[in-house]
Amino acid sequence: MQKIESGITDFFSKTGRVQTAGKEKAVSMLNTLTQEVTRMIVTTCVIPVMT
């Protein structure tokens, strides 16, 4: 019984780590996307208006 309990605990522990890693990856991708969109807006709209 204790072996089963240990296996279940390990499973949920590993699943939690995978979800955390996935969440960190998603946040990183969203930050990159935001930076690139901002860069695009500045180079296509702000700079031409200022010149």
N, CA and C atoms as a LAMMPS dump frame, in Angstrom:
ITEM: TIMESTEP
0
ITEM: NUMBER OF ATOMS
153
ITEM: BOX BOUNDS ff ff ff
-5.0000000000000000e+02 5.0000000000000000e+02
-5.0000000000000000e+02 5.0000000000000000e+02
-5.0000000000000000e+02 5.0000000000000000e+02
ITEM: ATOMS id mol type element x y z
1 1 1 N 0.824 -1.194 0
2 1 2 C 0 0 0
3 1 3 C 0.871 1.262 0
4 2 1 N 1.952 1.207 0.747
5 2 2 C 2.833 2.364 0.844
6 2 3 C 3.531 2.631 -0.495
7 3 1 N 3.805 1.556 -1.237
8 3 2 C 4.437 1.688 -2.541
9 3 3 C 3.501 2.407 -3.527
10 4 1 N 2.226 2.08 -3.47
11 4 2 C 1.234 2.723 -4.33
12 4 3 C 1.132 4.203 -3.979
13 5 1 N 1.084 4.486 -2.698
14 5 2 C 1.01 5.867 -2.224
15 5 3 C 2.214 6.67 -2.721
16 6 1 N 3.385 6.081 -2.636
17 6 2 C 4.608 6.734 -3.084
18 6 3 C 4.563 6.983 -4.589
19 7 1 N 4.07 6.033 -5.332
20 7 2 C 3.961 6.178 -6.787
21 7 3 C 3.01 7.287 -7.176
22 8 1 N 1.884 7.373 -6.492
23 8 2 C 0.908 8.431 -6.77
24 8 3 C 1.494 9.797 -6.431
25 9 1 N 2.173 9.889 -5.317
26 9 2 C 2.8 11.15 -4.915
27 9 3 C 3.848 11.582 -5.935
28 10 1 N 4.673 10.644 -6.402
29 10 2 C 5.679 10.953 -7.417
30 10 3 C 5.032 11.418 -8.717
31 11 1 N 3.955 10.76 -9.106
32 11 2 C 3.259 11.121 -10.342
33 11 3 C 2.773 12.563 -10.287
34 12 1 N 2.099 12.93 -9.202
35 12 2 C 1.567 14.286 -9.094
36 12 3 C 2.676 15.314 -8.927
37 13 1 N 3.751 14.929 -8.304
38 13 2 C 4.892 15.832 -8.165
39 13 3 C 5.501 16.14 -9.534
40 14 1 N 5.692 15.104 -10.347
41 14 2 C 6.248 15.291 -11.686
42 14 3 C 5.285 16.066 -12.574
43 15 1 N 4.002 15.797 -12.461
44 15 2 C 3.002 16.505 -13.255
45 15 3 C 3.013 17.987 -12.904
46 16 1 N 3.133 18.301 -11.631
47 16 2 C 3.19 19.698 -11.201
48 16 3 C 4.397 20.412 -11.759
49 17 1 N 5.544 19.733 -11.8
50 17 2 C 6.753 20.344 -12.354
51 17 3 C 6.604 20.594 -13.845
52 18 1 N 5.963 19.689 -14.551
53 18 2 C 5.756 19.86 -15.988
54 18 3 C 4.828 21.045 -16.237
55 19 1 N 3.77 21.173 -15.451
56 19 2 C 2.853 22.294 -15.61
57 19 3 C 3.552 23.615 -15.316
58 20 1 N 4.397 23.636 -14.284
59 20 2 C 5.126 24.851 -13.955
60 20 3 C 6.07 25.225 -15.086
61 21 1 N 6.758 24.256 -15.635
62 21 2 C 7.673 24.52 -16.75
63 21 3 C 6.893 25.035 -17.962
64 22 1 N 5.736 24.456 -18.214
65 22 2 C 4.9 24.903 -19.327
66 22 3 C 4.412 26.323 -19.125
67 23 1 N 4.051 26.648 -17.898
68 23 2 C 3.58 27.995 -17.586
69 23 3 C 4.703 29.009 -17.768
70 24 1 N 5.903 28.673 -17.322
71 24 2 C 7.049 29.572 -17.488
72 24 3 C 7.361 29.78 -18.97
73 25 1 N 7.259 28.734 -19.748
74 25 2 C 7.511 28.831 -21.191
75 25 3 C 6.463 29.729 -21.849
76 26 1 N 5.207 29.592 -21.454
77 26 2 C 4.138 30.411 -22.021
78 26 3 C 4.339 31.886 -21.676
79 27 1 N 4.719 32.167 -20.442
80 27 2 C 4.965 33.553 -20.031
81 27 3 C 6.136 34.134 -20.812
82 28 1 N 7.168 33.348 -20.992
83 28 2 C 8.329 33.802 -21.759
84 28 3 C 7.938 34.107 -23.207
85 29 1 N 7.145 33.249 -23.804
86 29 2 C 6.706 33.466 -25.183
87 29 3 C 5.834 34.714 -25.29
88 30 1 N 4.961 34.93 -24.314
89 30 2 C 4.102 36.11 -24.317
90 30 3 C 4.929 37.384 -24.173
91 31 1 N 5.943 37.363 -23.322
92 31 2 C 6.822 38.519 -23.178
93 31 3 C 7.547 38.825 -24.479
94 32 1 N 8.038 37.803 -25.135
95 32 2 C 8.731 37.991 -26.407
96 32 3 C 7.789 38.559 -27.457
97 33 1 N 6.586 38.028 -27.522
98 33 2 C 5.595 38.519 -28.478
99 33 3 C 5.28 39.991 -28.22
100 34 1 N 5.09 40.357 -26.966
101 34 2 C 4.792 41.745 -26.607
102 34 3 C 5.939 42.664 -27.018
103 35 1 N 7.16 42.253 -26.763
104 35 2 C 8.317 43.065 -27.143
105 35 3 C 8.397 43.251 -28.651
106 36 1 N 8.148 42.194 -29.398
107 36 2 C 8.238 42.279 -30.851
108 36 3 C 7.125 43.156 -31.431
109 37 1 N 5.919 43.049 -30.895
110 37 2 C 4.818 43.888 -31.371
111 37 3 C 5.123 45.35 -31.064
112 38 1 N 5.64 45.624 -29.878
113 38 2 C 6.013 46.993 -29.511
114 38 3 C 7.076 47.532 -30.454
115 39 1 N 8.077 46.725 -30.74
116 39 2 C 9.15 47.138 -31.664
117 39 3 C 8.579 47.427 -33.048
118 40 1 N 7.65 46.601 -33.505
119 40 2 C 7.053 46.798 -34.81
120 40 3 C 6.264 48.11 -34.86
121 41 1 N 5.49 48.389 -33.827
122 41 2 C 4.696 49.622 -33.782
123 41 3 C 5.612 50.845 -33.795
124 42 1 N 6.676 50.795 -33.018
125 42 2 C 7.595 51.931 -32.962
126 42 3 C 8.254 52.152 -34.315
127 43 1 N 8.703 51.092 -34.958
128 43 2 C 9.421 51.273 -36.218
129 43 3 C 8.507 51.626 -37.377
130 44 1 N 7.247 51.22 -37.335
131 44 2 C 6.362 51.507 -38.475
132 44 3 C 5.477 52.731 -38.275
133 45 1 N 5.254 53.143 -37.017
134 45 2 C 4.335 54.261 -36.78
135 45 3 C 5.015 55.475 -36.146
136 46 1 N 5.721 55.275 -35.08
137 46 2 C 6.265 56.39 -34.317
138 46 3 C 7.42 57.061 -35.063
139 47 1 N 8.364 56.294 -35.55
140 47 2 C 9.534 56.866 -36.215
141 47 3 C 9.131 57.636 -37.483
142 48 1 N 8.276 57.106 -38.362
143 48 2 C 7.89 57.891 -39.542
144 48 3 C 7.151 59.196 -39.192
145 49 1 N 6.369 59.193 -38.135
146 49 2 C 5.631 60.404 -37.747
147 49 3 C 6.614 61.465 -37.248
148 50 1 N 7.68 61.044 -36.586
149 50 2 C 8.636 61.989 -36.029
150 50 3 C 9.58 62.578 -37.085
151 51 1 N 9.671 61.947 -38.258
152 51 2 C 10.61 62.464 -39.26
153 51 3 C 9.953 63.38 -40.253
